[in-house]
Amino acid sequence: MNPITEFTAGPRYLLRGFTMLREPALRRYVVIPIVINIALIALIVSLFGWQLDSWLDAWLAGLPDWLAWLETLLWWFGVLLSTLAFCYVFTLLANLIASPFNGLLSARVEKLVTGRAPESGMSLAREMLDGVVGELRRLRYYFARALLLGVVSVALFFLPPANLAIAPLWFIFGAFMLSFEYLDQPMANRGLRFDDKILQLRARRWRHLGFGSLVTVMTAIPLANLVVMPAAVVGATLLYIESQPASAIARRRR
């Protein structure tokens, strides 16, 4: 499969997710995630947003004189990293709280598209608990890799112009992370093991990376970030369903 074709196919699923949110059958599953998003955005901005200028000024105050010419570039670099950090923290917290509801939304989307709901072999209460446990396990998975990337970033920071690669590396990591975050919903609804989920993510890595890239960008846009979580759940479910072999989809429609 052509990586460019696969990558450009990914973002379309998020756009389809936004479109499908208007389905009357999905509305009640969308309201709770949106309310959670509004509350978290207000909390995060009130706690950290007003301190951003102070943090950037303090960071640049320690800049050596011989690097003064980099001050403007580093200021924008700091803004970009802060924006990415906001996207990741907001998304992880929102999904941790809303994971049980996101699983229900994903299952409803699949029933609308295929005519059958996914079967995990678990009760509803167990599915909701499994959603929270799965979210915590993903957080551990993300943290281990973020720690490694953080060490690499610190090393690159002192190597101009190689330090310009730090932001793109974090963006790629975040796109993968968000892709996993939302694709986990249809996979968890089937009761897949964690290792099997990773294998499925890697099988269509470029398409998933394209999907996660647009999710990352949309999360940073005011107002759009209020509905990006339910739209991403819908889009990821469509992506997962259509990435399965045609024979598997046909069996589910019987």
RAWOMO-V849889 format. One record per residue. N is the residue number from 1. RES is the residue in one small letter. BURIAL is b if it has 24 or more other C-alpha atoms within 12 Angstrom, else e. Layout:
n res burial
N RES BURIAL
N RES BURIAL
//
This chain:
n res burial
1 m e
2 n e
3 p e
4 i e
5 t e
6 e e
7 f b
8 t e
9 a b
10 g b
11 p b
12 r b
13 y b
14 l b
15 l b
16 r b
17 g b
18 f b
19 t e
20 m b
21 l b
22 r e
23 e e
24 p e
25 a e
26 l b
27 r e
28 r e
29 y b
30 v b
31 v b
32 i b
33 p b
34 i b
35 v e
36 i b
37 n b
38 i b
39 a e
40 l b
41 i b
42 a e
43 l e
44 i b
45 v e
46 s e
47 l e
48 f e
49 g e
50 w e
51 q e
52 l b
53 d e
54 s e
55 w e
56 l b
57 d e
58 a e
59 w e
60 l b
61 a e
62 g e
63 l e
64 p e
65 d e
66 w e
67 l e
68 a e
69 w e
70 l e
71 e e
72 t e
73 l e
74 l b
75 w b
76 w e
77 f b
78 g b
79 v b
80 l b
81 l b
82 s b
83 t b
84 l b
85 a b
86 f b
87 c b
88 y b
89 v b
90 f b
91 t b
92 l b
93 l b
94 a b
95 n b
96 l b
97 i b
98 a b
99 s b
100 p b
101 f b
102 n b
103 g b
104 l b
105 l b
106 s b
107 a b
108 r b
109 v b
110 e b
111 k b
112 l e
113 v b
114 t e
115 g e
116 r e
117 a b
118 p b
119 e e
120 s e
121 g e
122 m e
123 s e
124 l e
125 a e
126 r e
127 e b
128 m b
129 l e
130 d b
131 g b
132 v b
133 v e
134 g b
135 e b
136 l e
137 r e
138 r b
139 l b
140 r e
141 y e
142 y b
143 f e
144 a e
145 r e
146 a b
147 l e
148 l e
149 l b
150 g e
151 v e
152 v e
153 s b
154 v e
155 a e
156 l e
157 f e
158 f e
159 l e
160 p e
161 p e
162 a e
163 n e
164 l b
165 a e
166 i b
167 a b
168 p e
169 l b
170 w b
171 f b
172 i b
173 f b
174 g b
175 a b
176 f b
177 m b
178 l b
179 s b
180 f b
181 e b
182 y b
183 l b
184 d b
185 q b
186 p b
187 m b
188 a b
189 n b
190 r b
191 g b
192 l b
193 r e
194 f b
195 d e
196 d e
197 k b
198 i b
199 l e
200 q b
201 l b
202 r e
203 a e
204 r b
205 r b
206 w b
207 r b
208 h b
209 l b
210 g b
211 f b
212 g b
213 s b
214 l b
215 v b
216 t b
217 v b
218 m b
219 t b
220 a b
221 i e
222 p e
223 l e
224 a b
225 n b
226 l b
227 v b
228 v b
229 m b
230 p b
231 a b
232 a b
233 v b
234 v b
235 g b
236 a b
237 t b
238 l b
239 l b
240 y b
241 i b
242 e b
243 s b
244 q e
245 p e
246 a e
247 s e
248 a e
249 i e
250 a e
251 r e
252 r e
253 r e
254 r e
//
